[in-house]
């Protein structure tokens, strides 16, 4: 053992300070270790908190993107060009959903793109609203136009009906009628007789009425003499005329120059040997119309 008495004061002092220095160093190191541990757990806590914030932000942004995808799904338009742009923006959102943003910078970029896409979507919504408004206006205009067309068609139908009625009335009014029809059976001396054995000719006289609506010019009046047994007396089987789209046999006919004024005329029919006793009917036809009727009788000898 070293004798303390032999040590110098300086040496004694150094020996006394050595433990103190070691203790101080240990304290400093311990404090530093404690500080490092505290800082570690503080940073770890902050990192956990930041990770939670990032995760929440990512989930929030992902939900926003899904909502935007749904919004694009509901935006359907008939405009092919606009629909193509909507599908393009929707695909961009779907692609953005597949990105795994794991740091603040990516999250910021993520948020920036979403904001841009939201602005684009808003502009499309405005366009679609404008198109829908215009479509509603066009539908209303179309309905109005259809109503007008229906009204015009109804008016045209009514006008056509009135025109047809007027045409029919004019057609009826333009028919030339016969009046004062007198049938006379004549003998060879041109005197009237009812005796069938003295009959030489049949004479039917009448007046074509004045009609300013009728067409003037040469006209042919057809006469049918119908026996009591409904047989039409005729001088030839070729004596046919058109009536109501049918060929009708006639007894005799006569041409007349009609000038829209009353005109008297007679039609004669020779005794062809076909006359029988009884009551006869006489019908007069002109331009597809029956214009008059009369009767006469032939008796025994």
C-alpha positions in Angstrom: 0.0 0.0 0.0 1.3 3.4 -0.9 1.7 5.7 1.9 -0.3 8.8 1.5 2.1 10.8 3.4 4.7 10.3 0.7 2.3 11.7 -2.0 2.4 15.3 -3.0 -0.7 17.6 -2.5 -1.3 17.6 -6.3 -1.3 13.9 -6.5 -3.6 13.7 -3.5 -6.0 16.2 -5.2 -6.0 14.2 -8.5 -6.8 11.0 -6.7 -9.7 12.7 -5.0 -11.2 14.2 -8.2 -11.0 11.0 -10.3 -14.2 9.4 -8.9 -16.0 12.6 -9.1 -15.2 12.9 -12.8 -16.3 9.4 -13.4 -19.6 10.0 -11.7 -20.1 13.2 -13.6 -19.4 11.5 -16.9 -21.8 8.7 -16.0 -24.5 11.2 -15.1 -24.0 13.0 -18.4 -24.1 9.8 -20.4 -27.1 8.6 -18.5 -28.8 12.0 -19.2 -27.9 11.7 -22.8 -29.2 8.2 -23.0 -32.4 9.3 -21.3 -32.7 12.2 -23.8 -32.1 9.8 -26.7 -34.6 7.4 -25.4 -37.2 10.1 -24.9 -36.5 11.6 -28.3 -36.8 8.1 -29.8 -40.1 7.4 -28.3 -41.3 10.9 -29.1 -40.3 10.5 -32.8 -41.8 7.0 -32.8 -45.0 8.5 -31.4 -44.9 11.2 -34.0 -44.3 8.6 -36.8 -47.2 6.5 -35.6 -49.4 9.6 -35.4 -48.2 10.7 -38.9 -48.8 7.2 -40.2 -52.3 7.3 -38.8 -52.9 10.7 -40.3 -51.5 9.5 -43.7 -53.7 6.4 -43.5 -56.7 8.4 -42.7 -55.9 10.9 -45.4 -55.4 8.0 -47.9 -58.7 6.5 -46.9 -60.5 9.8 -47.1 -59.0 10.5 -50.6 -59.9 7.0 -51.7 -63.5 7.5 -50.6 -63.6 10.8 -52.4 -62.3 9.0 -55.5 -64.9 6.2 -55.2 -67.7 8.8 -54.8 -66.4 10.6 -57.9 -66.4 7.3 -59.9 -70.0 6.8 -58.8 -70.8 10.3 -59.8 -69.4 9.7 -63.2 -71.4 6.5 -63.5 -74.6 8.4 -62.9 -73.7 11.0 -65.6 -75.0 9.6 -68.8 -75.5 11.8 -71.8 -76.5 11.2 -75.5 -73.6 13.3 -76.7 -70.9 10.8 -77.8 -68.1 13.3 -77.5 -69.0 14.4 -74.0 -69.6 10.8 -72.9 -66.1 9.9 -74.2 -64.6 12.7 -72.0 -66.6 11.5 -69.0 -65.3 7.9 -69.5 -61.8 9.2 -69.9 -61.9 11.2 -66.6 -63.5 8.2 -64.8 -60.6 6.0 -66.0 -58.1 8.5 -64.6 -59.8 8.3 -61.2 -59.8 4.5 -61.3 -56.0 4.6 -62.1 -55.4 7.0 -59.3 -57.2 4.7 -56.9 -54.6 2.0 -57.6 -51.7 4.3 -56.5 -50.3 3.5 -53.1 -49.4 6.9 -51.6 -47.0 6.3 -48.7 -45.5 9.7 -47.9 -46.6 13.3 -47.5 -45.4 14.4 -50.9 -47.4 11.7 -52.7 -50.4 12.5 -50.5 -50.1 16.2 -51.5 -49.9 15.2 -55.2 -52.8 12.9 -54.6 -54.9 15.7 -53.1 -53.9 18.1 -55.9 -55.0 15.7 -58.6 -58.2 15.0 -56.9 -58.9 18.8 -56.6 -58.2 19.1 -60.3 -60.5 16.2 -61.1 -63.2 17.6 -58.9 -63.0 20.9 -60.8 -63.2 19.0 -64.1 -66.2 17.0 -62.9 -67.9 20.2 -61.8 -67.4 21.6 -65.3 -68.9 18.5 -66.8 -71.9 18.7 -64.4 -72.5 22.2 -65.6 -72.3 21.1 -69.2 -74.7 18.2 -68.5 -77.1 20.4 -66.6 -77.0 22.8 -69.5 -77.6 20.0 -72.0 -80.4 18.6 -69.9 -82.0 22.0 -69.7 -81.8 22.4 -73.4 -83.1 18.9 -73.9 -86.1 19.7 -71.8 -86.6 22.9 -73.8 -86.4 20.9 -77.0 -88.8 18.3 -75.7 -91.2 21.0 -74.8 -90.8 22.6 -78.2 -91.2 19.2 -79.8 -94.4 18.6 -77.9 -95.6 22.1 -78.8 -94.7 21.5 -82.5 -96.5 18.1 -82.4 -99.5 19.7 -80.9 -99.5 22.3 -83.7 -99.0 19.6 -86.3 -101.9 17.7 -84.8 -104.0 20.8 -84.9 -103.0 21.5 -88.5 -103.7 17.9 -89.5 -107.1 18.1 -87.7 -107.8 21.4 -89.5 -106.7 19.9 -92.8 -109.0 16.9 -92.2 -111.8 19.2 -91.4 -111.0 21.3 -94.5 -110.9 18.2 -96.6 -114.2 17.1 -95.2 -115.7 20.5 -95.9 -114.2 20.5 -99.3 -115.6 17.1 -100.1 -119.0 18.1 -98.8 -118.9 21.3 -100.9 -117.6 19.3 -103.8 -120.4 16.9 -103.4 -122.9 19.7 -103.1 -121.5 21.4 -106.2 -121.6 18.1 -108.0 -125.2 17.6 -107.1 -126.0 21.2 -107.9 -124.3 20.9 -111.2 -126.5 18.0 -112.3 -128.8 18.9 -115.2 -132.3 17.8 -114.4 -135.2 17.1 -116.7 -138.7 18.6 -116.1 -142.1 18.4 -117.7 -141.6 14.8 -118.9 -144.4 13.6 -121.0 -144.7 10.1 -122.6 -147.0 9.6 -125.6 -147.6 6.5 -127.6 -148.4 7.5 -131.2 -150.0 5.8 -134.2 -148.9 6.1 -137.7 -150.8 9.4 -138.0 -148.8 10.8 -135.1 -151.9 10.8 -132.9 -151.8 9.5 -129.4 -153.2 6.1 -128.7 -153.2 3.6 -125.8 -154.0 0.7 -128.0 -151.0 -1.6 -128.4 -152.1 -2.7 -131.9 -152.0 0.9 -133.2 -148.7 1.8 -131.6 -146.1 3.0 -134.2 -143.7 5.2 -132.1 -143.1 6.1 -128.5 -142.3 9.8 -127.9 -140.8 11.1 -124.7 -140.6 14.9 -124.5 -139.1 16.9 -121.7 -137.1 20.1 -120.9 -133.5 20.1 -119.7 -133.4 22.6 -116.9 -131.3 25.7 -116.8 -128.2 25.2 -114.6 -125.4 27.8 -114.5 -123.2 25.4 -112.6 -123.3 22.7 -115.3 -120.7 22.5 -118.0 -122.1 23.7 -121.4 -121.6 21.8 -124.6 -122.9 18.8 -126.5 -124.5 16.2 -124.3 -126.1 12.8 -124.9 -129.3 11.9 -123.1 -130.1 8.2 -122.8 -133.6 6.8 -122.4 -134.6 3.5 -121.0 -138.2 2.1 -121.6 -138.9 -0.7 -119.1 -141.7 -3.1 -119.8 -144.1 -4.3 -117.1 -142.0 -7.5 -116.8 -138.8 -5.3 -116.2 -137.4 -6.0 -119.6 -135.7 -3.0 -121.3 -136.9 -2.4 -124.8 -134.0 -1.7 -127.2 -133.4 -1.6 -130.9 -129.9 -3.2 -130.5 -128.1 -5.3 -127.9 -125.1 -3.0 -128.5 -127.0 0.0 -127.1 -124.9 0.3 -123.9 -123.8 3.3 -121.8 -121.7 3.8 -118.7 -123.6 4.3 -115.4 -122.0 4.0 -112.0 -119.1 2.0 -113.4 -121.4 -0.5 -115.0 -122.5 -1.0 -118.6 -126.3 -0.4 -118.9 -128.6 -1.1 -121.8 -130.7 1.7 -123.2 -133.6 2.1 -125.6 -132.7 5.2 -127.5 -130.6 8.4 -127.1 -130.3 11.9 -128.5 -127.5 14.5 -128.6 -128.2 18.1 -127.6 -126.2 21.3 -127.5 -126.7 22.5 -123.9 -126.1 26.2 -123.2 -127.0 26.3 -119.5 -130.5 27.4 -120.4 -133.9 25.5 -120.5 -134.0 23.5 -123.7 -137.0 21.4 -124.9 -136.3 18.1 -126.6 -137.9 14.8 -127.5 -136.6 11.2 -127.9 -138.5 8.7 -130.2 -138.5 5.0 -130.1 -140.0 2.9 -132.9 -142.3 0.0 -132.2 -139.9 -3.0 -132.4 -142.7 -5.5 -131.7 -141.5 -6.0 -128.2 -144.2 -3.9 -126.5 -146.7 -5.7 -124.3 -149.9 -4.7 -122.5 -149.4 -3.0 -119.1 -147.7 -0.1 -117.3 -144.3 1.1 -118.5 -141.5 3.1 -116.8 -139.3 5.6 -118.6 -135.9 6.7 -117.2 -133.7 9.5 -118.5 -129.9 9.5 -117.9 -127.3 12.2 -118.4 -123.7 12.3 -117.4 -123.9 9.3 -115.0 -127.1 10.6 -113.3 -130.8 9.8 -113.5 -132.3 13.1 -114.4 -136.0 12.2 -114.6 -138.7 9.5 -114.7 -142.3 9.0 -116.0 -144.7 6.3 -116.8 -147.3 5.4 -119.5 -149.7 2.5 -120.2 -150.6 0.4 -123.2 -154.0 -1.3 -123.3 -155.6 -4.1 -125.4 -156.8 -3.7 -128.9 
